[in-house]
Amino acid sequence: MRLLNQIPKKVGTRPISVEASPFDDLASAYDAWFEGEGKLTFTIEVRAFQEVLSSLPKPWLEVGVGSGRFAQALGIEAGVDPSVKLLEMARRRGITVFLGRGEQELFDEKSFGTVFLIVTLCFVDSPPDVLKEAYRILVPGGKIVLGLVLRETPWGKLYEQKKKQGHRFYKYATFYRYDEVVKLLEQAGFLIEQVISTLFQKPGKVEGMELPQRGYSSSGGFTVIVAGKYASEGEVRQRDQGTEQS
Ligand SMILES: C[S@@+](CC[C@H](N)C(=O)[O-])C[C@H]1O[C@@H](n2cnc3c(N)ncnc32)[C@H](O)[C@@H]1O
């Protein structure tokens, strides 16, 4: 198995065109949330990811890295995003950044051990294409980690309502149910391994630190799903033969 110890040098095999992102105009407001009303929520969400980090193979990539807040807090080395403004912030936070969309072929296949999508699946144009591409760039045995606000949760219901009212961020989002995300992951070839729920305090009433719970709960406002890419029989045979010969 070819396990890379560093971010691949070759980052593109074809010219990438990226349309201006709606997040460009909202970048400062988006980033300010983490220091203001979202500070404790962010800390609670980071704590949930910490439950699974030690089981995730390196190198790590975040698709939809935004301003790099999660990437910095979780130790994710590299990120992709279509927003130039957000990427500039992520770069200042020490993240290696790539301009592009998760649907695009930006990296060689089997380049990463783990791909994160944190509050991003709901913003991409095509979740099936993003998941398919994540699968392609993961090594066999690699993991995808999703951080999600799901539609049936108290936070998802509120965001869905805000979207309908034309909220500046949420109008661009499509919130999915847990069962829809499970189906999308399985259709892309992933096998779900771990689910963590957190943020049981209601929106606007986050007053104390919370510890995450194992398993899915629709009472939690934030859900983390870890799913694995498993090698096909052909890939395992090829890999084993490669090891024997070397
Ligand atoms: C809500 S933000 C999340 C940013 C970051 N993960 C975080 O949690 O702070 C959603 C991000 O998805 C990015 N995005 C939108 N469409 C995308 C696509 N097709 N591929 C990758 N990222 C995309 C946006 O530019 C934005 O940075």
The ligand as an SDF file (V2000), in Angstrom:
LIG
                    3D

 27 29  0  0  0  0  0  0  0  0999 V2000
  -20.2750   26.5250    6.6530 C   0  0  0  0  0  0  0  0  0  0  0  0
  -18.7510   26.6520    5.8640 S   0  0  0  0  0  0  0  0  0  0  0  0
  -17.7410   25.5080    6.7750 C   0  0  0  0  0  0  0  0  0  0  0  0
  -16.2840   25.8900    6.7870 C   0  0  0  0  0  0  0  0  0  0  0  0
  -15.4300   25.0840    7.7580 C   0  0  0  0  0  0  0  0  0  0  0  0
  -15.4650   23.6780    7.4730 N   0  0  0  0  0  0  0  0  0  0  0  0
  -15.9220   25.3390    9.1480 C   0  0  0  0  0  0  0  0  0  0  0  0
  -16.6070   24.4720    9.6940 O   0  0  0  0  0  0  0  0  0  0  0  0
  -15.6720   26.4230    9.6490 O   0  0  0  0  0  0  0  0  0  0  0  0
  -19.0020   25.8050    4.3590 C   0  0  0  0  0  0  0  0  0  0  0  0
  -17.7890   25.8500    3.4740 C   0  0  0  0  0  0  0  0  0  0  0  0
  -18.0240   25.0850    2.3120 O   0  0  0  0  0  0  0  0  0  0  0  0
  -17.3860   25.7150    1.2410 C   0  0  0  0  0  0  0  0  0  0  0  0
  -17.9330   25.1650   -0.0010 N   0  0  0  0  0  0  0  0  0  0  0  0
  -19.0490   25.5060   -0.6660 C   0  0  0  0  0  0  0  0  0  0  0  0
  -19.1900   24.7610   -1.7830 N   0  0  0  0  0  0  0  0  0  0  0  0
  -18.1330   23.9090   -1.8050 C   0  0  0  0  0  0  0  0  0  0  0  0
  -17.7040   22.8700   -2.6960 C   0  0  0  0  0  0  0  0  0  0  0  0
  -18.4180   22.5590   -3.7700 N   0  0  0  0  0  0  0  0  0  0  0  0
  -16.5640   22.2120   -2.3930 N   0  0  0  0  0  0  0  0  0  0  0  0
  -15.8470   22.5160   -1.2930 C   0  0  0  0  0  0  0  0  0  0  0  0
  -16.2110   23.4730   -0.4120 N   0  0  0  0  0  0  0  0  0  0  0  0
  -17.3300   24.1540   -0.6610 C   0  0  0  0  0  0  0  0  0  0  0  0
  -17.6690   27.1790    1.4820 C   0  0  0  0  0  0  0  0  0  0  0  0
  -16.8290   28.0400    0.7500 O   0  0  0  0  0  0  0  0  0  0  0  0
  -17.4630   27.2560    2.9790 C   0  0  0  0  0  0  0  0  0  0  0  0
  -16.1340   27.5360    3.3090 O   0  0  0  0  0  0  0  0  0  0  0  0
  1  2  1  0
  2  3  1  0
  2 10  1  0
  3  4  1  0
  4  5  1  0
  5  6  1  0
  5  7  1  0
  7  8  2  0
  7  9  1  0
 10 11  1  0
 11 12  1  0
 11 26  1  0
 12 13  1  0
 13 14  1  0
 13 24  1  0
 14 15  1  0
 14 23  1  0
 15 16  2  0
 16 17  1  0
 17 18  1  0
 17 23  2  0
 18 19  1  0
 18 20  2  0
 20 21  1  0
 21 22  2  0
 22 23  1  0
 24 25  1  0
 24 26  1  0
 26 27  1  0
M  CHG  2   2   1   9  -1
M  END
$$$$
